[in-house]
Amino acid sequence: MFLDIRDFTAFARQRPPREVVDYLNRTFAFMIEAVERHHGIINKFLGDGFMAIFGAPLASADADAVAAAREILAEIDAQAAAGGQPPRVGIGIHAGPAVTGNIGSPRRKEFTAIGDTVNLAGRLEQLNKEHGSRLLVSDAVARALGPSLGPAVVIGSVAVKGYAEPVPAWRFD
């Protein structure tokens, strides 16, 4: 799973750094809890976003990532309904094989996941901007979940940067 906060650069440019850090910490708090509640781990923070891994190093089901994403979006919707100013986000999820382990140099290593599965999840997150969506999942996720996928709509095959062929994707509104 990749998650990115939308319009963050404009937000951060108008505020002192301490306020930006406080905002990120408050915003990430409920998101991290949702990921952990659904058996995922935050692998790394990417400025105004993060990469979460489900299924490594802890066992997890494909449904866990989607459940965590839905919980994050439900909390954002609840904050908006209460008159708050919740973040706008984009989330991309793909499932498949990846290599996990410590990557880096002899001086600095970091546990992460590498592979096409990870790359496609990141690309799906970015495609939310083009599709006006908040959550896109790959066809692999949709097939794995079947009817339990819930209220998703196939958007067809989408062009993905770095891929020769379009990739089927599903959108949640």
N, CA, C and O of each residue as an XYZ file, in Angstrom:
692
protein
N       0.850     -1.182      0.000
C       0.000      0.000      0.000
C       0.891      1.239      0.000
O       1.850      1.340      0.765
N       0.547      2.175     -0.879
C       1.163      3.501     -0.848
C       0.071      4.512     -0.560
O      -1.024      4.424     -1.115
N       0.361      5.464      0.297
C      -0.567      6.539      0.625
C       0.169      7.860      0.486
O       1.318      7.990      0.907
N      -0.498      8.838     -0.107
C       0.075     10.169     -0.276
C      -0.971     11.208      0.102
O      -2.140     11.083     -0.262
N      -0.546     12.231      0.833
C      -1.430     13.349      1.169
C      -1.389     14.338      0.012
O      -0.315     14.774     -0.402
N      -2.552     14.688     -0.503
C      -2.658     15.586     -1.646
C      -2.470     17.046     -1.225
O      -2.809     17.433     -0.107
N      -1.924     17.841     -2.139
C      -1.747     19.293     -1.971
C      -0.880     19.635     -0.759
O      -1.027     20.708     -0.173
N       0.004     18.745     -0.390
C       0.803     18.955      0.806
C       1.854     20.051      0.618
O       2.137     20.799      1.553
N       2.425     20.151     -0.560
C       3.457     21.170     -0.783
C       2.895     22.559     -0.554
O       3.526     23.375      0.118
N       1.720     22.845     -1.101
C       1.097     24.162     -0.904
C       0.776     24.378      0.577
O       0.963     25.479      1.095
N       0.299     23.348      1.253
C       0.009     23.429      2.680
C       1.276     23.775      3.457
O       1.272     24.688      4.283
N       2.345     23.054      3.194
C       3.589     23.232      3.946
C       4.254     24.579      3.663
O       4.915     25.136      4.540
N       4.088     25.097      2.473
C       4.711     26.386      2.126
C       4.117     27.536      2.928
O       4.766     28.565      3.112
N       2.900     27.370      3.400
C       2.203     28.451      4.096
C       2.310     28.360      5.615
O       1.676     29.140      6.325
N       3.104     27.415      6.122
C       3.166     27.186      7.565
C       4.607     27.002      8.024
O       5.467     26.585      7.248
N       4.862     27.316      9.289
C       6.211     27.067      9.809
C       6.462     25.558      9.917
O       5.516     24.789     10.088
N       7.719     25.130      9.820
C       8.039     23.695      9.848
C       7.469     22.948     11.049
O       7.005     21.818     10.893
N       7.488     23.537     12.235
C       6.972     22.850     13.426
C       5.485     22.529     13.272
O       5.039     21.449     13.658
N       4.724     23.461     12.712
C       3.295     23.239     12.490
C       3.078     22.118     11.470
O       2.148     21.322     11.605
N       3.927     22.060     10.463
C       3.827     21.007      9.448
C       4.097     19.638     10.073
O       3.386     18.672      9.796
N       5.117     19.563     10.910
C       5.437     18.300     11.576
C       4.300     17.881     12.499
O       3.926     16.708     12.520
N       3.748     18.813     13.256
C       2.621     18.497     14.136
C       1.430     17.970     13.337
O       0.781     17.004     13.739
N       1.150     18.609     12.207
C       0.056     18.175     11.341
C       0.293     16.750     10.844
O      -0.608     15.913     10.898
N       1.503     16.474     10.360
C       1.808     15.132      9.864
C       1.675     14.096     10.971
O       1.114     13.022     10.752
N       2.183     14.407     12.152
C       2.089     13.455     13.258
C       0.637     13.168     13.625
O       0.281     12.011     13.850
N      -0.206     14.192     13.689
C      -1.632     13.995     13.984
C      -2.311     13.193     12.876
O      -3.097     12.286     13.146
N      -2.001     13.535     11.645
C      -2.638     12.887     10.504
C      -2.211     11.427     10.394
O      -3.045     10.545     10.190
N      -0.919     11.178     10.528
C      -0.433      9.810     10.404
C      -0.889      8.922     11.562
O      -0.955      7.703     11.402
N      -1.203      9.499     12.721
C      -1.538      8.694     13.900
C      -2.688      7.732     13.612
O      -2.551      6.533     13.853
N      -3.812      8.223     13.105
C      -4.945      7.321     12.863
C      -4.687      6.395     11.686
O      -5.222      5.288     11.636
N      -3.881      6.836     10.750
C      -3.561      5.994      9.598
C      -2.679      4.819     10.014
O      -2.907      3.683      9.597
N      -1.684      5.098     10.831
C      -0.795      4.043     11.321
C      -1.589      3.029     12.137
O      -1.389      1.822     12.001
N      -2.485      3.520     12.980
C      -3.303      2.612     13.782
C      -4.143      1.698     12.895
O      -4.283      0.509     13.182
N      -4.695      2.247     11.829
C      -5.505      1.430     10.912
C      -4.645      0.363     10.240
O      -5.054     -0.794     10.142
N      -3.475      0.743      9.784
C      -2.576     -0.222      9.129
C      -2.214     -1.335     10.117
O      -2.294     -2.517      9.783
N      -1.824     -0.958     11.309
C      -1.418     -1.961     12.299
C      -2.584     -2.844     12.737
O      -2.406     -4.041     12.964
N      -3.768     -2.263     12.855
C      -4.954     -3.033     13.250
C      -5.259     -4.129     12.222
O      -5.837     -5.165     12.550
N      -4.858     -3.875     10.978
C      -5.121     -4.838      9.901
C      -3.856     -5.593      9.498
O      -3.720     -6.025      8.353
N      -2.940     -5.748     10.440
C      -1.776     -6.626     10.300
C      -0.734     -6.142      9.297
O      -0.008     -6.951      8.719
N      -0.656     -4.850      9.089
C       0.371     -4.291      8.227
C       1.421     -3.568      9.047
O       1.257     -3.350     10.248
N       2.495     -3.205      8.383
C       3.525     -2.390      9.022
C       3.834     -1.207      8.114
O       3.824     -1.328      6.889
N       4.107     -0.072      8.727
C       4.575      1.072      7.948
C       6.046      0.813      7.672
O       6.861      0.784      8.594
N       6.381      0.627      6.415
C       7.768      0.332      6.068
C       8.614      1.587      6.039
O       9.750      1.600      6.513
N       8.043      2.651      5.472
C       8.793      3.905      5.428
C       7.852      5.072      5.209
O       6.818      4.959      4.551
N       8.245      6.192      5.780
C       7.542      7.442      5.522
C       8.207      8.096      4.331
O       9.432      8.097      4.214
N       7.404      8.645      3.457
C       7.884      9.263      2.223
C       7.461     10.725      2.229
O       6.685     11.153      1.375
N       7.969     11.491      3.188
C       7.564     12.884      3.317
C       6.123     12.962      3.764
O       5.816     12.760      4.939
N       5.235     13.255      2.825
C       3.810     13.395      3.129
C       3.028     12.129      2.788
O       1.848     12.187      2.444
N       3.690     11.013      2.889
C       3.033      9.746      2.612
C       3.798      8.610      3.246
O       4.754      8.809      3.995
N       3.346      7.396      2.919
C       4.072      6.242      3.432
C       3.834      5.023      2.566
O       2.913      4.970      1.751
N       4.703      4.042      2.776
C       4.567      2.724      2.172
C       4.301      1.753      3.310
O       5.062      1.697      4.276
N       3.225      0.993      3.198
C       2.894     -0.025      4.187
C       2.963     -1.389      3.520
O       2.609     -1.550      2.352
N       3.422     -2.356      4.281
C       3.552     -3.723      3.778
C       2.597     -4.618      4.553
O       2.494     -4.532      5.777
N       1.909     -5.468      3.825
C       1.021     -6.468      4.411
C       1.515     -7.831      3.927
O       1.737     -8.021      2.732
N       1.683     -8.759      4.830
C       2.103    -10.104      4.447
C       3.577    -10.378      4.661
O       4.019    -11.508      4.455
N       4.345     -9.397      5.061
C       5.770     -9.604      5.359
C       6.221     -8.497      6.299
O       5.903     -7.338      6.033
N       6.905     -8.763      7.324
C       7.350    -10.075      7.774
C       6.263    -10.860      8.494
O       6.486    -12.015      8.856
N       5.099    -10.271      8.709
C       3.994    -10.960      9.380
C       2.998    -11.460      8.345
O       2.775    -10.801      7.330
N       2.404    -12.607      8.591
C       1.392    -13.139      7.678
C       0.191    -12.203      7.645
O      -0.206    -11.647      8.669
N      -0.377    -12.039      6.465
C      -1.513    -11.146      6.283
C      -2.264    -11.571      5.030
O      -1.703    -12.238      4.160
N      -3.516    -11.190      4.938
C      -4.330    -11.494      3.759
C      -4.450    -10.254      2.882
O      -4.305     -9.132      3.365
N      -4.717    -10.455      1.590
C      -4.892     -9.326      0.673
C      -5.984     -8.385      1.167
O      -5.907     -7.173      0.966
N      -6.997     -8.948      1.813
C      -8.113     -8.134      2.297
C      -7.681     -7.152      3.375
O      -8.336     -6.127      3.564
N      -6.601     -7.437      4.082
C      -6.160     -6.564      5.162
C      -5.771     -5.174      4.661
O      -6.120     -4.175      5.290
N      -5.071     -5.096      3.563
C      -4.655     -3.794      3.030
C      -5.876     -2.975      2.613
O      -5.941     -1.775      2.879
N      -6.825     -3.612      1.970
C      -8.038     -2.910      1.546
C      -8.845     -2.482      2.773
O      -9.388     -1.378      2.797
N      -8.931     -3.335      3.785
C      -9.660     -2.980      5.006
C      -9.001     -1.791      5.697
O      -9.693     -0.901      6.191
N      -7.675     -1.768      5.737
C      -6.969     -0.633      6.341
C      -7.236      0.644      5.548
O      -7.485      1.698      6.133
N      -7.186      0.554      4.235
C      -7.453      1.729      3.397
C      -8.871      2.234      3.605
O      -9.094      3.439      3.722
N      -9.826      1.321      3.651
C     -11.222      1.729      3.875
C     -11.385      2.393      5.239
O     -12.132      3.363      5.371
N     -10.697      1.881      6.246
C     -10.781      2.480      7.575
C     -10.194      3.888      7.572
O     -10.751      4.795      8.191
N      -9.083      4.071      6.885
C      -8.469      5.405      6.773
C      -9.437      6.366      6.097
O      -9.634      7.488      6.564
N     -10.038      5.927      5.002
C     -10.972      6.796      4.279
C     -12.222      7.083      5.105
O     -12.759      8.189      5.043
N     -12.687      6.115      5.867
C     -13.859      6.333      6.731
C     -13.553      7.379      7.795
O     -14.403      8.218      8.097
N     -12.351      7.342      8.368
C     -11.976      8.339      9.368
C     -11.871      9.726      8.731
O     -12.289     10.713      9.336
N     -11.328      9.811      7.538
C     -11.252     11.089      6.830
C     -12.659     11.632      6.590
O     -12.914     12.818      6.798
N     -13.569     10.765      6.154
C     -14.954     11.181      5.919
C     -15.623     11.632      7.216
O     -16.384     12.599      7.222
N     -15.337     10.924      8.322
C     -15.918     11.299      9.619
C     -15.397     12.663     10.067
O     -16.159     13.471     10.597
N     -14.121     12.923      9.861
C     -13.556     14.224     10.207
C     -14.205     15.336      9.381
O     -14.498     16.414      9.898
N     -14.423     15.064      8.099
C     -15.064     16.066      7.233
C     -16.506     16.315      7.672
O     -16.958     17.460      7.702
N     -17.224     15.253      8.012
C     -18.615     15.390      8.445
C     -18.718     16.170      9.753
O     -19.724     16.832     10.008
N     -17.682     16.091     10.574
C     -17.672     16.806     11.856
C     -17.188     18.247     11.696
O     -17.025     18.968     12.681
N     -16.963     18.658     10.454
C     -16.536     20.029     10.196
C     -15.040     20.251     10.247
O     -14.577     21.391     10.220
N     -14.285     19.177     10.322
C     -12.831     19.297     10.352
C     -12.250     19.530      8.972
O     -12.972     19.607      7.978
N     -10.956     19.637      8.929
C     -10.226     19.805      7.673
C      -9.320     18.591      7.468
O      -8.100     18.703      7.579
N      -9.907     17.439      7.170
C      -9.089     16.235      7.017
C      -8.235     16.310      5.750
O      -8.508     17.096      4.843
N      -7.204     15.481      5.711
C      -6.362     15.472      4.514
C      -7.094     14.841      3.341
O      -7.976     14.000      3.517
N      -6.715     15.260      2.153
C      -7.117     14.546      0.941
C      -5.990     13.567      0.672
O      -4.818     13.926      0.788
N      -6.326     12.338      0.314
C      -5.295     11.330      0.113
C      -5.519     10.554     -1.172
O      -6.611     10.550     -1.741
N      -4.465      9.903     -1.608
C      -4.518      8.902     -2.658
C      -3.875      7.647     -2.110
O      -2.824      7.705     -1.471
N      -4.515      6.499     -2.361
C      -3.994      5.223     -1.883
C      -3.964      4.254     -3.056
O      -4.925      4.166     -3.819
N      -2.860      3.529     -3.198
C      -2.724      2.491     -4.211
C      -2.358      1.170     -3.570
O      -1.493      1.114     -2.696
N      -3.022      0.093     -4.007
C      -2.757     -1.227     -3.431
C      -2.601     -2.248     -4.552
O      -3.403     -2.310     -5.483
N      -1.547     -3.042     -4.431
C      -1.327     -4.173     -5.336
C      -0.839     -5.336     -4.489
O      -0.219     -5.125     -3.447
N      -1.108     -6.553     -4.922
C      -0.682     -7.747     -4.207
C       0.077     -8.660     -5.155
O      -0.263     -8.791     -6.330
N       1.102     -9.282     -4.620
C       1.891    -10.209     -5.416
C       3.230    -10.453     -4.766
O       3.480    -10.008     -3.646
N       4.089    -11.162     -5.470
C       5.394    -11.499     -4.897
C       6.324    -10.286     -4.839
O       6.288     -9.407     -5.700
N       7.144    -10.270     -3.812
C       8.177     -9.242     -3.663
C       9.301     -9.855     -2.847
O       9.112    -10.843     -2.137
N      10.450     -9.260     -2.961
C      11.568     -9.675     -2.133
C      11.610     -8.730     -0.946
O      11.602     -7.510     -1.111
N      11.654     -9.300      0.252
C      11.756     -8.477      1.445
C      13.075     -8.789      2.129
O      13.575     -9.913      2.087
N      13.614     -7.776      2.749
C      14.856     -7.969      3.476
C      15.557     -6.646      3.684
O      15.002     -5.577      3.431
N      16.768     -6.740      4.144
C      17.557     -5.545      4.406
C      18.289     -5.129      3.145
O      19.048     -5.903      2.561
N      18.048     -3.900      2.740
C      18.635     -3.340      1.526
C      19.492     -2.145      1.933
O      19.130     -1.389      2.835
N      20.610     -1.985      1.275
C      21.455     -0.825      1.551
C      22.915     -1.153      1.360
O      23.289     -1.940      0.490
N      23.718     -0.545      2.177
C      25.162     -0.755      2.119
C      25.612     -1.377      3.435
O      24.813     -1.505      4.363
N      26.867     -1.762      3.524
C      27.345     -2.306      4.808
C      27.188     -1.308      5.968
O      27.111     -1.722      7.124
N      27.140     -0.018      5.677
C      27.041      0.995      6.729
C      25.611      1.324      7.124
O      25.354      1.704      8.266
N      24.675      1.182      6.186
C      23.273      1.520      6.500
C      22.342      0.637      5.703
O      22.387      0.611      4.473
N      21.507     -0.080      6.410
C      20.529     -0.959      5.773
C      19.139     -0.632      6.317
O      18.981     -0.087      7.409
N      18.153     -0.983      5.519
C      16.770     -0.767      5.910
C      15.939     -1.936      5.420
O      16.098     -2.384      4.284
N      15.048     -2.434      6.276
C      14.125     -3.480      5.857
C      13.125     -2.877      4.886
O      12.560     -1.817      5.157
N      12.901     -3.533      3.767
C      11.937     -3.038      2.796
C      11.470     -4.172      1.896
O      11.892     -5.317      2.053
N      10.618     -3.851      0.979
C      10.144     -4.789     -0.040
C      10.499     -4.204     -1.400
O      10.359     -3.003     -1.630
N      10.958     -5.063     -2.292
C      11.387     -4.645     -3.623
C      10.728     -5.550     -4.646
O      10.578     -6.750     -4.415
N      10.338     -4.987     -5.768
C       9.816     -5.784     -6.870
C       8.692     -5.078     -7.598
O       8.256     -3.993     -7.210
N       8.238     -5.708     -8.648
C       7.179     -5.144     -9.475
C       5.903     -4.903     -8.677
O       5.182     -3.940     -8.938
N       5.621     -5.763     -7.714
C       4.429     -5.590     -6.875
C       4.471     -4.235     -6.178
O       3.478     -3.508     -6.152
N       5.616     -3.909     -5.622
C       5.785     -2.639     -4.914
C       5.684     -1.476     -5.899
O       5.017     -0.479     -5.622
N       6.338     -1.604     -7.035
C       6.317     -0.534     -8.038
C       4.903     -0.238     -8.522
O       4.521      0.926     -8.649
N       4.128     -1.281     -8.791
C       2.772     -1.062     -9.291
C       1.885     -0.420     -8.228
O       1.063      0.435     -8.554
N       2.033     -0.811     -6.976
C       1.249     -0.168     -5.913
C       1.539      1.331     -5.876
O       0.618      2.136     -5.736
N       2.801      1.706     -5.999
C       3.171      3.125     -6.024
C       2.595      3.849     -7.225
O       2.141      4.988     -7.115
N       2.615      3.196     -8.356
C       2.058      3.813     -9.576
C       0.542      3.962     -9.468
O      -0.013      4.961     -9.926
N      -0.128      2.987     -8.872
C      -1.582      3.093     -8.695
C      -1.926      4.274     -7.800
O      -2.885      4.999     -8.063
N      -1.146      4.466     -6.743
C      -1.393      5.624     -5.872
C      -1.337      6.907     -6.684
O      -2.197      7.773     -6.529
N      -0.342      7.041     -7.541
C      -0.196      8.245     -8.347
C      -1.350      8.423     -9.333
O      -1.734      9.553     -9.634
N      -1.902      7.326     -9.835
C      -2.994      7.402    -10.814
C      -4.300      7.917    -10.214
O      -5.200      8.308    -10.958
N      -4.422      7.925     -8.895
C      -5.619      8.500     -8.278
C      -5.830      9.943     -8.738
O      -6.969     10.378     -8.904
N      -4.760     10.673     -8.940
C      -4.857     12.072     -9.376
C      -5.578     12.167    -10.718
O      -6.443     13.022    -10.904
N      -5.223     11.298    -11.638
C      -5.832     11.315    -12.974
C      -7.291     10.856    -12.957
O      -8.092     11.299    -13.781
N      -7.630      9.984    -12.036
C      -8.968      9.387    -12.022
C      -9.896     10.010    -10.988
O     -11.027      9.555    -10.814
N      -9.431     11.037    -10.308
C     -10.268     11.711     -9.322
C     -10.722     10.788     -8.211
O     -11.812     10.951     -7.662
N      -9.887      9.823     -7.883
C     -10.246      8.824     -6.878
C      -9.342      8.953     -5.664
O      -8.359      9.694     -5.665
N      -9.708      8.205     -4.625
C      -8.876      8.179     -3.419
C      -8.221      6.819     -3.225
O      -7.207      6.715     -2.535
N      -8.785      5.779     -3.823
C      -8.262      4.425     -3.645
C      -8.375      3.660     -4.948
O      -9.462      3.486     -5.499
N      -7.226      3.206     -5.429
C      -7.175      2.336     -6.603
C      -6.494      1.038     -6.203
O      -5.483      1.043     -5.500
N      -7.058     -0.074     -6.658
C      -6.442     -1.376     -6.422
C      -6.244     -2.068     -7.761
O      -6.953     -1.807     -8.733
N      -5.266     -2.951     -7.782
C      -4.978     -3.697     -9.004
C      -6.010     -4.797     -9.222
O      -6.780     -5.145     -8.327
N      -6.000     -5.323    -10.421
C      -6.877     -6.441    -10.746
C      -6.523     -7.659     -9.899
O      -7.402     -8.447     -9.551
N      -5.250     -7.819     -9.568
C      -4.830     -8.949     -8.721
C      -5.515     -8.881     -7.356
O      -5.939     -9.907     -6.823
N      -5.624     -7.692     -6.798
C      -6.307     -7.520     -5.510
C      -7.799     -7.805     -5.682
O      -8.398     -8.512     -4.872
N      -8.389     -7.255     -6.733
C      -9.822     -7.463     -6.970
C     -10.141     -8.944     -7.157
O     -11.133     -9.436     -6.621
N      -9.311     -9.653     -7.912
C      -9.550    -11.085     -8.128
C      -9.376    -11.873     -6.833
O     -10.148    -12.791     -6.555
N      -8.371    -11.520     -6.044
C      -8.124    -12.237     -4.783
C      -9.287    -12.063     -3.808
O      -9.629    -12.991     -3.075
N      -9.890    -10.884     -3.799
C     -10.975    -10.613     -2.854
C     -12.335    -11.063     -3.373
O     -13.231    -11.355     -2.581
N     -12.499    -11.123     -4.684
C     -13.771    -11.559     -5.255
C     -14.917    -10.693     -4.771
O     -14.780     -9.472     -4.706
N     -16.062    -11.309     -4.426
C     -17.231    -10.537     -3.987
C     -16.986     -9.712     -2.723
O     -17.664     -8.709     -2.496
N     -16.025    -10.127     -1.903
C     -15.767     -9.359     -0.680
C     -15.045     -8.042     -0.959
O     -14.813     -7.252     -0.044
N     -14.690     -7.809     -2.220
C     -14.058     -6.538     -2.588
C     -14.956     -5.370     -2.218
O     -14.477     -4.312     -1.810
N     -16.253     -5.567     -2.362
C     -17.180     -4.506     -1.984
C     -17.406     -3.499     -3.091
O     -17.338     -3.839     -4.272
N     -17.680     -2.244     -2.710
C     -18.136     -1.231     -3.667
C     -17.026     -0.656     -4.536
O     -16.725      0.536     -4.464
N     -16.433     -1.491     -5.342
C     -15.402     -1.025     -6.265
C     -15.946     -1.098     -7.682
O     -16.807     -1.920     -7.996
N     -15.431     -0.232     -8.517
C     -15.849     -0.179     -9.916
C     -14.614     -0.351    -10.781
O     -13.619      0.351    -10.600
N     -14.677     -1.282    -11.719
C     -13.545     -1.452    -12.617
C     -13.443     -0.211    -13.509
O     -14.434      0.216    -14.100
N     -12.257      0.356    -13.600
C     -12.078      1.522    -14.476
C     -11.417      1.120    -15.781
O     -11.123      1.964    -16.627
N     -11.189     -0.166    -15.936
C     -10.581     -0.675    -17.157
C      -9.074     -0.690    -17.046
O      -8.505     -0.547    -15.963
N      -8.447     -0.866    -18.182
C      -6.996     -0.909    -18.222
C      -6.454      0.508    -18.329
O      -6.881      1.292    -19.177
N      -5.518      0.818    -17.463
C      -4.960      2.163    -17.400
C      -3.487      2.138    -17.788
O      -2.770      1.179    -17.501
N      -3.054      3.199    -18.438
C      -1.638      3.336    -18.781
C      -0.864      3.604    -17.493
O      -1.226      4.471    -16.698
N       0.196      2.848    -17.313
C       1.026      2.985    -16.124
C       2.449      3.263    -16.559
O       3.018      2.535    -17.373
N       3.020      4.323    -16.008
C       4.388      4.705    -16.334
C       5.328      3.517    -16.106
O       5.322      2.900    -15.041
N       6.130      3.211    -17.121
C       7.090      2.119    -17.015
C       6.558      0.774    -17.468
O       7.313     -0.196    -17.528
N       5.259      0.692    -17.793
C       4.652     -0.556    -18.237
C       4.302     -0.451    -19.714
O       3.713      0.540    -20.146
N       4.662     -1.470    -20.490
C       4.380     -1.462    -21.927
C       2.890     -1.629    -22.204
O       2.357     -1.039    -23.144
N       2.225     -2.434    -21.385
C       0.802     -2.710    -21.573
C      -0.016     -2.048    -20.463
O       0.453     -1.939    -19.329
N      -1.235     -1.604    -20.782
C      -2.116     -1.067    -19.741
C      -2.417     -2.115    -18.668
O      -2.359     -3.319    -18.921
N      -2.736     -1.636    -17.474
C      -2.975     -2.502    -16.323
C      -4.414     -2.309    -15.846
O      -4.845     -1.176    -15.633
N      -5.168     -3.411    -15.675
C      -6.532     -3.272    -15.156
C      -6.521     -2.750    -13.722
O      -5.695     -3.175    -12.914
N      -7.423     -1.843    -13.405
C      -7.491     -1.272    -12.068
C      -8.950     -1.087    -11.656
O      -9.850     -1.002    -12.492
N      -9.149     -1.028    -10.359
C     -10.453     -0.861     -9.738
C     -10.433      0.369     -8.868
O      -9.432      0.666     -8.215
N     -11.540      1.084     -8.860
C     -11.654      2.334     -8.122
C     -12.704      2.219     -7.017
O     -13.769      1.628     -7.198
N     -12.369      2.801     -5.876
C     -13.330      2.945     -4.790
C     -13.669      4.418     -4.711
O     -12.769      5.256     -4.768
N     -14.920      4.752     -4.584
C     -15.308      6.173     -4.462
C     -15.419      6.585     -3.019
O     -15.734      7.739     -2.729
